[in-house]
Amino acid sequence: MGGKNTIAMHNTCEDSLLATPLIYDLVILGELCQRVQVKKEGETEWESFHPVLSILSYMLKAPLVPNGAPVVNALFTQRCAIVNLMRACLGLAPDNHMTLEHRFESTLAALSSDEPANKKMRLG
């Protein structure tokens, strides 16, 4: 539509000044994730990410994940998930740790209905 968005940051102390780049990165990554849509083979509808963007946990202290998704606290694994998501958007193969099966509502529902005895079985 040709409009411009402006983010205004008002820092009241030096600590919040240090958080400004982090807030910008959260907004940009959140906006990017809102635009990404995926269509599985054989499906007719496009699907967006789950509303709980667990991929943002790389920049936050306590990761928040949707029900049925594993909590990943490893910083390197969280970073690899973001890098591999960007690689997938470019059409490149992932290196590792993308865990797309935990990023969409339809796959989370399918995983929770299977309920394997060992959680590691469904990640492989």
PyMOL commands that set and color helices and strands:
alter all, ss='L'
color gray80, all
select helices_A, chain A and resi 14-35+54-59+75-89+100-102+105-114+119-123
alter helices_A, ss='H'
color red, helices_A
select strands_A, chain A and resi 37-38+47-48
alter strands_A, ss='S'
color yellow, strands_A
deselect
rebuild
show_as cartoon
